């Protein structure tokens, strides 16, 4: 286990440090212009500390990506206080893993990864690191939970522990009782900044895959499906005829992606991927990322009330996977007239004509119908529907006129559905919104 010290050159200003002005403050623009006009002072060195561990006697060191991000120089300090200059072999910011290489003429002691998949809640673990510059600090605890999602990245599946983890522990190893690394200490949950017994580590099995790619390619290669997905709520499940709220709802399919070539469609619910059930939306990106690139996998979907199985040949994730949605401007005032009234849903829609395109800044090829008014506190209002949004589908049926929308809502009510599913195009891109049908609607 090693200590890691990084330095970064930052620009300074003469006279005084920049004050922390709250965003949105009436003085924000004033201070911004004031400091832009001030001459820059000499650059200064900012130093930070972290931890890491050697995985190869030749001098390969694993740490967190955020420990070495933007560092101008990196030093790896061994247990005998030997300091070695290090270079970054590669980083995986999405998983927060980095691989370093130090130049050494001797074999270094190294550690081995264990199987984090066998880790159980209640197992004892040891964390070793460099908290607050106190290198070689060992703390003990148990595994408190597995597969924690703390919204740190798209592949969150942290091991939670009550072993004390503090600032400077980042990048250090979490050992099991066999002396194998089962996690990389990465984050803590703490209102005070110190350990309160809630720490998180990246599972070794996830880290090993990234490190293998970095060693071989200098970067991380992940499999790619090419869909934008959202959670399946109980209301959405009911509107689609699903027996339970599970799976991942496809809100958009990128043109030319593996998903598009395999025939996946907007409105499909992915129930299983490569033979594994998808219990909730957040599980799918991790399942896809862990699959081999180029492999053909079966994907089970719920479509039009039936289960279908498609075969998808996974591609390599491009660096940028945005869907390129055009943002729409919200109007200051809603129009006075609306062709389609759905008062109990709190929604009014109208045909897209020249006036609507100008009022709501819609593209010339805009399809569907436009939302012209949303009542505050209504089912539509509570789900974030707003004037200027476009309704493209209702109950997975395309709509071109306000009458189409009204008819589909009526059909859902007559079928005994508790909610009706809208496909909305708005500032947030394409998304499905399930609106609960009030009794008596």
N, C-alpha and C positions, 0 to 999 in steps of 0.2 A: 504494500500500500504506500502511495507516495503523496506528498503535498505538491500543489500546483500554485505557482505565483505568476500572475500576468500583469503586464503594464500596457497602458494605452495612452497615446498622446492626445490630449484634448486642448482645444483653443480656449484662451481666457480673454477677459476684457480688463482694461486698466481701471484702476480706481476702486471698483466695488464688484462683488459677485452679483450675478443675476438674481433678482428676487423671484420667488415662486408665486406667480400671479394666477389665481384661479381662472380656469377656462370660462369664458363668458363674462368676465369682470368688465365693467365699463372702462377700466384702466389698461385692459389687455393690449389694445392697439397702441396706446400711448407708450407703454414700456417697450413694446416691440420695436417701434420706430426709434425710440431713444437709444436702445442698445445697438440697433443696426448702424446708427451714425457714430457710435463710439469707436475709436481706434482699437484694434485688437492688441492685447498684450502678448507677452511671450507664451508659447505653449507650455503646459504643465503635464506632469506624468500622473496618471491615475492608476493605482495598484489594487488588485483584488486577489483573493485567496480562494482556493478550492481544493478538491481531493481527486484522486485517481488510483488506478491499480494496474500493474504490469501483467499482461496476458501472454507475453512471448519473451524469452530470455534475450532476444536480439534487441529489445528496447521498444516494444509496442505498448502504449499506455491508453487505457480507456478512461474517459471522463464524460461529463455532461457538455453538450454543445454550448449551453449558455455560459459555462465557465470560461471558454476560450473565444467566445464571439467578439469580434472586432479587436482582438488583442494584437498589439504590435510585436510583443515579444512574450515568450512562454518559457518558464523554467520549471523543471521537474526536480523536486528535492527528495532524495532517497532517505531511508531511515538512518544512514550513517552521516547525514547532512551533506552528502555530495550533491551539488547542483549541476544539472545538465540542461543545456538548451534544447528545446523541443520545437518541432514543426508539426503543423496540422496535416495529416494524411487525408482526412475527409470528415465531414459533419453530416448529421441527420437531424436538422432542426425540428422536424415533425415529431420525432421520437425523443429528441433532446439527448442524443448520443454523439460523441466525437472520438476519433482515434488519432493519437499523437505518436510521433516517432522521435526517440532521443538517439543521439550519436554516442555510442559507447564502444570501447574496445574489450569489454568483458561481458560475460554472461550475467544477466541480472536475475534475481529470484523472481518467480512469477506465480500467479494463482490460476486456478482452473474454474470454469463455469460449471454450475450444477444444473439440474433439471428443475426449473421453477414451476413446472406444471405439476410436480409432485408435492409442492408445498401445501400444507394444511393450516387452516386457522387454528391458532394455539401452539404451533411449532415455535421453538425458541430460535432466535436469530441474534447475531452480533453485527453492529455497525461500526466501522472504523473510518476515521477521517481526520480533517484538519479544522475543527470548529474554532472560529475566532483566532486562528493562527496557532492553536495548541495541537500541533501535529501528533499523530499516533494516539489519538483519543479513542478508546473503545467503550461502547455502550451496549447494553443488552436489553432484550425485550422479547415480545412474542409477535407472531403474525396476527394482526387484529382483523384483517379482512383481505379479500382478493378481488381483482377485477374492478377496482374503484375508478370511476370516471369523475375527474375534478375539472373538466373543461380546459385542460392544459393543451390539448392537441387532438387531432382526429383519431388517434389510435390509443387513447387512454385505456389502460387496464392495470393500474398500479397495485402493487402490494402495499397494504397499509400496516404500519407497525407502531408500537408504543415505545420502541427503543429511542432514546433521546437523539434527535437529529437537529442540528443548529446551522446557522450560517457558517459556510466553510466546509460543511459535510458534503456539499453537492459534488457528485461525481465519484464519491467513495463507494466501496463495496458493502453489500449486506451478505453476510455469510450464514449458511446453515451450520448445524452442529457437526457436519462432516468436513467443514473447512472449505466448502465450495461456494462460489459466488452465485447467489440466486437472485440478486437484484442490485440496481445502481441507485443509491440514495439521491433523490432529486428535489423534493419539495416538502414543505411543512405547512400545516394549517395552524396559524397562531395570530391572535389579535395583538400580542405583545412583541412579536418578533423572535421570541425564544421558544424552546420546545415545551409543548404542553401534552406531549404523548400522542400526537397525531402527525406521523411522518409518512412519506410515500416513496416507493422505490420502483424503478422500471424493471419488470420481470426479465430475468436473464434470457429466457427463450426468445423474447422479442428483440433484445439487444444483440444477441448472437447473429441473427439474420442480417441486421444492419451492418454490423462489424465485418461480417463475411463479405458483403458487397463492397464495402469501402476498401477492404484489403485487395479485392480482386479488380474492381473497376474504378476506385477512387471516388465513388458516389453510390447512393442507394438506388437500386432498381426495384420498383414495386409494380405488382400487377394492377391492371386498370380495367374497370367495367364501363365507365362513361355515362353514369346516370347521376342526377340529383335526386336525393331521397328525403322523405320526411317521416315523422312518426305516425303510427296508426293509432288514433285515439278510439275510444269506445264509440263515439259518434260516427267517425269515419268507418269503422268496422260495421256498424249497423247499416249505414247507408250503402255499403258495398255487399251486404249480405254475408259477411264473415261471422263465424261463430264466436270469435274472440278477438281482442285487440292485440295482434302480434304481427310480425313481419315489418318490411320496409316499403313504403308507398313511393312509387316512381313518379316524381313531379316533373322531370324533364329528362330527355335522352339526347346526348350530344351527337350531332350528325357525324357519321363516319366512324363512330366509336365501336368497340366490340359489342356493346349492348344493342346498338342500332342495327349492326349487321346480323345479329342473332334474332332480331325481331321483337325485342323488348319494346313496350309501348308506354306512353304516359297513362297513368291510371292502373298499371299492373301493381300488384302487391307481391313482393318477393318473399316467399314463405320459407324457402330452403335454398342453400347454396352449397353445391358440391356434396350433397348428402347430409348436410348439417342444418338443423332448424335455425331460423333467424328469429329469436324470441323478441327482439326489439331493434329499432332502426340503427342504433349506435353500434351494434355488433357486426353489421354487414361490412363497413369499410375495413375493419380489422381482418375479417375472414378473407376478403378479396386481396388485401395487401400481403397476407401470409401465403398466398397461392403462387405456384410457379408461373412465370410469364410464358405465354404460348400454349398453356395447357387448356384443353377443352373440358369444361365442367358443366354438369347439369344444373339448371336453375329452375326451381319450381315456383310458379307464379299463380296468383288468383286473378282471373280475367273473366269478366262478364258472368260471374256466378259459378265458374267452374275452375278446376285446377288443371294447369297445363305445365308441361316440362319442356324447356328450351335448352339447347346446347350452345354455350358461349365460349369462344376461344379468347382467352384473356390477352390483352395487349400490355405494353409497358406504359406506365403513367407518364404523360408529358409533364414538363416543368410547370406549365400553366394549363389548368383544366377548367377555366371559367366558361360559363355558358353564353356570355356576351349579351346579357339581357339589357335592354334599353330602359333607363329609368324614366319615370313619368313625373311631371310636375303636378302637384295638387292644386286645383283652382282655388281662388279666394272665395268664390261664391258658387253654389250649385245652381243649375238652371231652374227656372221656375216650373217648366213642364217636364214630365217624364211619361214615357209611353207604357212602361210596365210597372205596376205597383204590387209590391209584396209587403204590405204594411206590417203584418205580424212577424215577418223576418227583419223588418226595419230597413227595407231595401227598395230602391227604385232604379230601373234600368231603361235605357233608350237605345234606339238604333244608332249606328255610327254613320253620321252624315258629315257634310263639310263643316257645319257649325260645331258639331261635337269634336271633330278633329282639331279645329282651331281652339276651342275652349279648353280642351284637356291635353293639348299638345300631343295628339296621337299620330303615329306614322301613317303614311298614305295607304299602306297595305294592311292596316289594322283589321282584325277579324273579330267576330263575336258581337257582344253588345257592351255598352259602357254603363258603369254605375254612375248615376247622377246625384243620388242623395242617400245618406245613411243616417238613420235615427240614433241619437246618443242613447246608450244603454240597451240597445236592441241586440238580438242574437248576432246580426251582422256587425254591429259596432263593437261588440265585445271580442269578436274574432279578428279585428283589425282591418276589415274591409273599409275602403274609403272611396270617396268620389274620384273618378278618373281611372279606377281599376277597370279592367275588362273581364267579362265573364265569357269564357271560351266553351265550357262544357257544363252541363248539369246532369248529374247521375250518369256520367261518362257518355253522354250524348251531346254532339256538337249543337250549339245554338247560334242562330244568325239574326233572330228578331226577338223583341221583348215577349211576343206571344209564345215563342219556343220555350223561354224561361218559365213563364207562368204555367204552361202545359206540363213541363217536366216536374215542377213542384207539386202540381195537382196530382200527377200520376204517382209520385212518391207517397203522397198522403193517402191516396186510394189503395195503395199496396200495403198500407199499414206500417210504413217506415217511420222511425222516430226522428230521423234527420235526413237532410238532402245534401248531396255532395256537389260543391261548385269547384270548377277549375278556374283559378283567378290569375290574371297577368297584371302585375303591378310593380311598385318600386322594389319589392323583395323578389322579383322574378316570378317564375311559375310556381304556384303552390295550390294544394288542395285545401279547401275550407269546408268543414261539415257544419251546417247550420241546423240547430235543433228545431223541429217543427212543433210550435206550441199547440196544445190541445185546442181543438176547435178551429184550427187554421183551414 
